[in-house]
Amino acid sequence: MKQPCVYILASQSYGTLYIGVTSNLIQRLYQHRAGAVESFTREYAVYRLVRFEMFDDMATAITREKQLKNWRRQWKVNLIESENPQWVDLAVNLGLPPIRD
């Protein structure tokens, strides 16, 4: 099922952050974790899903992604911790295997 989504990945708790937008979160997470593409996430091992937000349309999701990318790092950390204070990998609850640390 495709649904626009903004997601935040982290390398570890309080680690390197990556913000992205996709229409298929599960597929995109598999791509990141497989290192299928030369990318920032592959170079810095940023694979842990720590936050995601679903949207009704891609335009709104893209607007939110741009907003979050312009935020200060501490605001992003506060946003993550507002719902995921332990920086748990939320992808496990979506059916993906846990990341080996």
C-alpha positions in Angstrom: 0.0 0.0 0.0 1.4 3.4 -0.9 0.9 6.3 1.4 3.0 9.5 1.5 5.3 9.6 4.6 8.0 11.7 6.1 10.5 9.6 8.1 13.5 10.2 10.3 16.4 7.7 10.5 19.2 7.8 13.1 22.5 6.0 13.2 22.0 5.5 17.0 20.5 7.4 19.9 21.4 11.0 19.5 23.5 10.0 16.4 23.5 11.2 12.8 20.0 12.0 11.5 18.4 11.7 8.0 15.0 13.0 7.0 13.3 11.6 3.9 10.0 11.4 2.1 8.5 8.4 0.4 5.2 6.9 -0.9 6.2 3.4 0.3 7.9 3.4 3.7 8.6 -0.3 4.0 10.2 -0.5 0.6 12.3 2.6 1.2 13.5 1.2 4.5 14.6 -2.0 2.8 16.5 0.1 0.2 18.3 2.0 2.9 19.2 -1.0 5.0 20.3 -3.0 1.9 22.7 -0.1 1.0 21.3 -0.5 -2.5 22.2 3.1 -3.5 25.4 5.1 -2.8 23.9 7.5 -0.3 24.3 9.5 2.9 22.5 6.8 4.9 24.9 4.1 3.6 28.0 6.1 4.2 27.0 6.9 7.8 25.0 3.8 8.6 21.8 5.7 9.3 19.2 2.9 9.3 17.2 3.1 12.5 13.6 4.4 12.0 13.0 6.7 15.0 10.0 8.7 13.7 7.5 8.8 10.8 4.5 10.8 9.9 1.8 9.7 7.4 0.1 12.1 5.0 -2.9 12.1 2.7 -1.0 13.5 -0.3 2.6 13.8 -1.4 2.6 17.6 -1.7 1.9 17.9 2.1 4.5 15.3 2.9 7.2 17.2 0.8 6.3 20.4 2.5 6.7 18.8 6.0 10.0 17.2 4.9 11.4 20.6 3.9 10.2 22.1 7.1 11.9 19.5 9.2 15.1 19.7 7.3 15.3 23.4 8.1 14.8 22.8 11.8 17.7 23.1 14.3 19.0 19.7 15.4 17.7 20.1 19.0 14.2 20.7 17.7 14.5 17.4 15.7 15.7 15.6 18.8 12.8 17.0 20.8 10.4 15.9 18.1 11.8 12.3 18.1 11.8 12.1 21.9 8.2 13.4 22.2 7.0 10.0 21.0 10.1 7.8 21.0 12.2 8.8 24.1 14.3 5.6 23.9 15.1 6.0 20.2 13.7 2.5 19.5 13.8 1.3 15.9 10.2 1.6 14.9 10.8 -0.5 11.8 10.6 -3.6 13.8 7.0 -2.9 14.6 6.4 -2.6 10.9 7.8 -6.1 10.2 11.4 -5.4 9.4 14.1 -7.4 11.3 16.1 -5.6 14.0 19.3 -3.9 13.1 22.4 -5.6 14.5 24.5 -3.1 16.4 
